[in-house]
Amino acid sequence: MTLQARKVVRVDVYKGLSHVGELVRTAHGATFIYAPQYLSHAHSPTAGIAFSMPVRPEPYEVVGANL
């Protein structure tokens, strides 16, 4: 089975074994949002998936970089 990346619209994102959120392709780029259950117990500054994406309830949006 061959994965066709351009056809993927939504993927779950994990950090280790923890489900941390989802990445969704949009018409203009992509959006990442942390999962509510992860937000409720991720209190460390290093809990985010990247230093530039600390844990927060608002989605992160990227415009133009749509694989």
C-alpha positions in Angstrom: 0.0 0.0 0.0 1.4 3.4 -1.0 0.5 6.5 1.0 -0.4 9.4 -1.1 0.5 12.4 1.1 -1.5 14.9 -0.9 -4.7 13.0 -0.3 -4.3 13.0 3.5 -6.5 15.7 5.1 -6.1 15.0 8.8 -3.5 13.2 11.0 -3.3 12.5 14.7 -0.1 13.7 16.3 1.6 11.8 19.1 4.5 12.7 21.4 5.8 9.4 22.6 2.6 7.4 23.4 0.5 10.5 24.2 -2.0 11.8 21.7 -1.3 15.5 21.7 -3.5 16.8 18.9 -4.3 16.8 15.2 -2.9 18.4 12.1 -5.4 19.3 9.4 -4.8 20.4 5.8 -6.8 23.5 4.9 -7.4 25.3 1.6 -4.8 27.8 2.6 -2.2 25.7 4.5 -2.5 23.7 7.7 -3.8 23.9 11.2 -2.6 22.2 14.3 -4.6 22.0 17.5 -3.8 20.4 20.8 -6.2 17.7 22.0 -8.4 18.8 24.9 -7.3 15.8 27.1 -3.6 16.8 26.5 -4.3 20.4 27.4 -5.8 19.4 30.7 -2.6 17.8 32.0 0.3 19.3 30.0 1.8 21.9 32.3 5.5 21.8 31.6 7.1 24.3 29.3 8.6 21.4 27.4 5.2 19.7 26.9 4.6 21.2 23.5 5.5 19.4 20.2 8.0 22.2 19.4 9.6 25.1 21.3 7.8 27.5 18.9 4.5 25.7 19.6 3.8 25.8 23.3 0.7 24.1 24.6 -2.3 26.4 24.2 -6.0 26.0 23.4 -5.9 28.2 20.3 -5.0 26.5 17.0 -1.7 27.2 15.2 -2.2 28.1 11.5 0.3 28.0 8.7 -0.6 29.7 5.4 1.0 28.7 2.2 3.1 25.7 3.2 0.7 22.9 2.2 2.5 19.7 1.3 
